[in-house]
């Protein structure tokens, strides 16, 4: 079998940085390299061209890459389709070239072949020539061939057959360094490394990358005290990586680094990425240090790819799983007022603004902006918004969008898709009524299933972890008036019950006392249809719809007549409504019980309800 393949005697030339197309080599040995990512596998290979062999070759591949299945076997024949050369420092603080294989095809497994030739190690004399050539400019021709959008990072902290260990060289941390936070005049002339080759074991690197995303400045508090940070996402032909700046470096770099521009970056510290906050396809992230160098690239910036987008139309988001990160393009149809909230977990004050986005699918979705973005956003001109890595959430049975540290938001972006959307919005979308997938039920039965109350029990709804949603046409049999109203915090967006004392009303949530309060209803009703009945709770806003009167009016009436709520409740009996409900198992008083909440109460749309009944009749007939 081995006679069928002619090895390409190319290692001496290939390691000098000269590109060799589809080189055929033999694997004499391999060793797996640990990876922190479950979808990646890495191997260090002993490669032979029949005349020479090298042991500094690394295969970095996705598990499902074509032509690669598990660890390459000894004596297998492989075709090198894409590769790069990167420089690693050894224990003598000398540079050593490493062949990084990013795409490889196995032509024959080891059990079908035998060793070809009597190769010897590539001599040190030739390795010196390699280093001289690669460090200059020859390697750039190989690097330019790496165009896969998600190449993997290389972990090279190991040795094979007595080779020198590959280790890192400590970065100079002298804050008085002449290049501290400044541009090294020679950085643009140095050999640049692909992002996919960066690892904590390789400190002498320079990357040339485009800023694909830039976060706002965020503050935080921990046991060390208060701090601030911001981050940028960098891309090149080989992959992507996040760089984060803390403390004084925020002031140094925030105005220096601009979105969509290309920069040379060097002398950052590589750390393992925290995947709880970093969704980029990279095991590592860069942490800027006082000696990090950033210089704008003025020539050859066009060789670095532009940020790419994979837009999802709004109507498709209804079927996307919660916590999925997507790209969205939408026209801002409406903007809410700025809301002041308080975090339940930390007590920190928050600012929130909700936007309604629409697109050519004539569907709408709610986007939540927080803090600085919420405070500064101006939607008066109804701009087009581009969102990269927006997170899909769920509230009240509907899908919503939110931003986080990884989200890039552009207002009126200069791309063709944005101009097309703006033209549609100006001509049609602004005046059309859109189907809002964030409200769960929007007058369209396709959003939430119609069922009868008997089905709630028979289908076992509410026993899942996140609860179940349904809508039902039902009649109010009994509205419970006992304990149906309370005194709440006077703050507009707070609904916490207050404690009265000394003529003042104290709110535990706001930690303030107010001279007044507001009334809020706490509804509870038994509803029924032809199949059965069920008890449900109602939010204050929905209880007001059922009673036909505001919470404040009910409270003031009770001050004059303690039986006023019972009288309002009597008027609500036997009224028909469409109830959009959420049911979920609740643990209360040491026992589980099924709790159903009416998230929304609306008058019956008989045209739609009749369509639903007709569809059910047709289903029975068929």
Secondary structure as the mmCIF struct_conf table of DSSP 4:
data_model
#
loop_
_struct_conf.conf_type_id
_struct_conf.id
_struct_conf.beg_label_comp_id
_struct_conf.beg_label_asym_id
_struct_conf.beg_label_seq_id
_struct_conf.end_label_comp_id
_struct_conf.end_label_asym_id
_struct_conf.end_label_seq_id
HELX_RH_3T_P HELX_RH_3T_P1 UNK A 2 UNK A 4
HELX_RH_AL_P HELX_RH_AL_P1 UNK A 11 UNK A 14
TURN_TY1_P TURN_TY1_P1 UNK A 15 UNK A 17
TURN_TY1_P TURN_TY1_P2 UNK A 21 UNK A 22
STRN STRN1 UNK A 23 UNK A 33
BEND BEND1 UNK A 36 UNK A 36
TURN_TY1_P TURN_TY1_P3 UNK A 38 UNK A 39
STRN STRN2 UNK A 40 UNK A 48
BEND BEND2 UNK A 50 UNK A 51
STRN STRN3 UNK A 52 UNK A 62
TURN_TY1_P TURN_TY1_P4 UNK A 63 UNK A 64
TURN_TY1_P TURN_TY1_P5 UNK A 66 UNK A 67
BEND BEND3 UNK A 70 UNK A 71
HELX_LH_PP_P HELX_LH_PP_P1 UNK A 72 UNK A 73
TURN_TY1_P TURN_TY1_P6 UNK A 74 UNK A 75
STRN STRN4 UNK A 77 UNK A 89
STRN STRN5 UNK A 90 UNK A 90
TURN_TY1_P TURN_TY1_P7 UNK A 91 UNK A 92
BEND BEND4 UNK A 93 UNK A 93
STRN STRN6 UNK A 95 UNK A 108
HELX_RH_3T_P HELX_RH_3T_P2 UNK A 110 UNK A 112
BEND BEND5 UNK A 117 UNK A 117
STRN STRN7 UNK A 120 UNK A 121
HELX_LH_PP_P HELX_LH_PP_P2 UNK A 122 UNK A 123
HELX_RH_AL_P HELX_RH_AL_P2 UNK A 124 UNK A 136
TURN_TY1_P TURN_TY1_P8 UNK A 137 UNK A 139
HELX_RH_AL_P HELX_RH_AL_P3 UNK A 140 UNK A 143
TURN_TY1_P TURN_TY1_P9 UNK A 144 UNK A 145
TURN_TY1_P TURN_TY1_P10 UNK A 149 UNK A 150
HELX_LH_PP_P HELX_LH_PP_P3 UNK A 151 UNK A 153
BEND BEND6 UNK A 160 UNK A 160
TURN_TY1_P TURN_TY1_P11 UNK A 161 UNK A 162
HELX_LH_PP_P HELX_LH_PP_P4 UNK A 163 UNK A 165
STRN STRN8 UNK A 166 UNK A 166
HELX_LH_PP_P HELX_LH_PP_P5 UNK A 168 UNK A 172
TURN_TY1_P TURN_TY1_P12 UNK A 175 UNK A 176
TURN_TY1_P TURN_TY1_P13 UNK A 178 UNK A 181
BEND BEND7 UNK A 182 UNK A 182
TURN_TY1_P TURN_TY1_P14 UNK A 185 UNK A 186
HELX_RH_3T_P HELX_RH_3T_P3 UNK A 187 UNK A 189
BEND BEND8 UNK A 190 UNK A 190
HELX_LH_PP_P HELX_LH_PP_P6 UNK A 191 UNK A 194
HELX_RH_3T_P HELX_RH_3T_P4 UNK A 195 UNK A 197
TURN_TY1_P TURN_TY1_P15 UNK A 200 UNK A 201
STRN STRN9 UNK A 206 UNK A 214
HELX_LH_PP_P HELX_LH_PP_P7 UNK A 215 UNK A 217
STRN STRN10 UNK A 218 UNK A 222
TURN_TY1_P TURN_TY1_P16 UNK A 223 UNK A 224
STRN STRN11 UNK A 225 UNK A 235
BEND BEND9 UNK A 237 UNK A 238
STRN STRN12 UNK A 240 UNK A 246
TURN_TY1_P TURN_TY1_P17 UNK A 247 UNK A 247
HELX_RH_AL_P HELX_RH_AL_P4 UNK A 248 UNK A 253
TURN_TY1_P TURN_TY1_P18 UNK A 254 UNK A 256
BEND BEND10 UNK A 257 UNK A 257
TURN_TY1_P TURN_TY1_P19 UNK A 259 UNK A 260
STRN STRN13 UNK A 262 UNK A 266
BEND BEND11 UNK A 267 UNK A 267
HELX_LH_PP_P HELX_LH_PP_P8 UNK A 268 UNK A 268
STRN STRN14 UNK A 269 UNK A 272
TURN_TY1_P TURN_TY1_P20 UNK A 275 UNK A 277
BEND BEND12 UNK A 280 UNK A 281
BEND BEND13 UNK A 283 UNK A 283
STRN STRN15 UNK A 284 UNK A 287
TURN_TY1_P TURN_TY1_P21 UNK A 290 UNK A 291
STRN STRN16 UNK A 293 UNK A 296
BEND BEND14 UNK A 299 UNK A 300
HELX_RH_3T_P HELX_RH_3T_P5 UNK A 301 UNK A 303
BEND BEND15 UNK A 304 UNK A 304
HELX_LH_PP_P HELX_LH_PP_P9 UNK A 305 UNK A 308
STRN STRN17 UNK A 311 UNK A 311
HELX_RH_AL_P HELX_RH_AL_P5 UNK A 314 UNK A 317
TURN_TY1_P TURN_TY1_P22 UNK A 318 UNK A 319
BEND BEND16 UNK A 320 UNK A 320
HELX_LH_PP_P HELX_LH_PP_P10 UNK A 321 UNK A 321
TURN_TY1_P TURN_TY1_P23 UNK A 322 UNK A 323
STRN STRN18 UNK A 325 UNK A 335
HELX_LH_PP_P HELX_LH_PP_P11 UNK A 336 UNK A 338
STRN STRN19 UNK A 339 UNK A 342
TURN_TY1_P TURN_TY1_P24 UNK A 344 UNK A 346
STRN STRN20 UNK A 349 UNK A 358
TURN_TY1_P TURN_TY1_P25 UNK A 360 UNK A 361
STRN STRN21 UNK A 363 UNK A 370
HELX_RH_AL_P HELX_RH_AL_P6 UNK A 371 UNK A 376
TURN_TY1_P TURN_TY1_P26 UNK A 380 UNK A 381
STRN STRN22 UNK A 384 UNK A 395
TURN_TY1_P TURN_TY1_P27 UNK A 396 UNK A 397
STRN STRN23 UNK A 398 UNK A 402
TURN_TY1_P TURN_TY1_P28 UNK A 405 UNK A 406
STRN STRN24 UNK A 408 UNK A 411
BEND BEND17 UNK A 412 UNK A 412
BEND BEND18 UNK A 414 UNK A 415
HELX_RH_AL_P HELX_RH_AL_P7 UNK A 416 UNK A 424
HELX_RH_PI_P HELX_RH_PI_P1 UNK A 425 UNK A 429
TURN_TY1_P TURN_TY1_P29 UNK A 430 UNK A 431
BEND BEND19 UNK A 432 UNK A 432
HELX_LH_PP_P HELX_LH_PP_P12 UNK A 433 UNK A 434
STRN STRN25 UNK A 435 UNK A 436
TURN_TY1_P TURN_TY1_P30 UNK A 437 UNK A 438
BEND BEND20 UNK A 439 UNK A 440
BEND BEND21 UNK A 442 UNK A 443
TURN_TY1_P TURN_TY1_P31 UNK A 445 UNK A 446
BEND BEND22 UNK A 447 UNK A 448
STRN STRN26 UNK A 450 UNK A 450
HELX_RH_AL_P HELX_RH_AL_P8 UNK A 453 UNK A 458
TURN_TY1_P TURN_TY1_P32 UNK A 459 UNK A 462
BEND BEND23 UNK A 464 UNK A 466
STRN STRN27 UNK A 468 UNK A 479
TURN_TY1_P TURN_TY1_P33 UNK A 482 UNK A 483
STRN STRN28 UNK A 485 UNK A 488
BEND BEND24 UNK A 490 UNK A 491
TURN_TY1_P TURN_TY1_P34 UNK A 492 UNK A 493
HELX_LH_PP_P HELX_LH_PP_P13 UNK A 496 UNK A 496
STRN STRN29 UNK A 497 UNK A 497
HELX_LH_PP_P HELX_LH_PP_P14 UNK A 498 UNK A 498
STRN STRN30 UNK A 499 UNK A 501
TURN_TY1_P TURN_TY1_P35 UNK A 502 UNK A 503
STRN STRN31 UNK A 504 UNK A 507
TURN_TY1_P TURN_TY1_P36 UNK A 508 UNK A 511
STRN STRN32 UNK A 512 UNK A 514
BEND BEND25 UNK A 515 UNK A 515
STRN STRN33 UNK A 518 UNK A 521
STRN STRN34 UNK A 523 UNK A 529
TURN_TY1_P TURN_TY1_P37 UNK A 530 UNK A 531
STRN STRN35 UNK A 532 UNK A 538
HELX_RH_AL_P HELX_RH_AL_P9 UNK A 540 UNK A 547
TURN_TY1_P TURN_TY1_P38 UNK A 548 UNK A 548
BEND BEND26 UNK A 549 UNK A 549
HELX_RH_AL_P HELX_RH_AL_P10 UNK A 551 UNK A 560
TURN_TY1_P TURN_TY1_P39 UNK A 562 UNK A 563
HELX_RH_AL_P HELX_RH_AL_P11 UNK A 564 UNK A 572
TURN_TY1_P TURN_TY1_P40 UNK A 573 UNK A 574
STRN STRN36 UNK A 576 UNK A 588
TURN_TY1_P TURN_TY1_P41 UNK A 589 UNK A 590
STRN STRN37 UNK A 591 UNK A 602
HELX_RH_AL_P HELX_RH_AL_P12 UNK A 606 UNK A 621
#
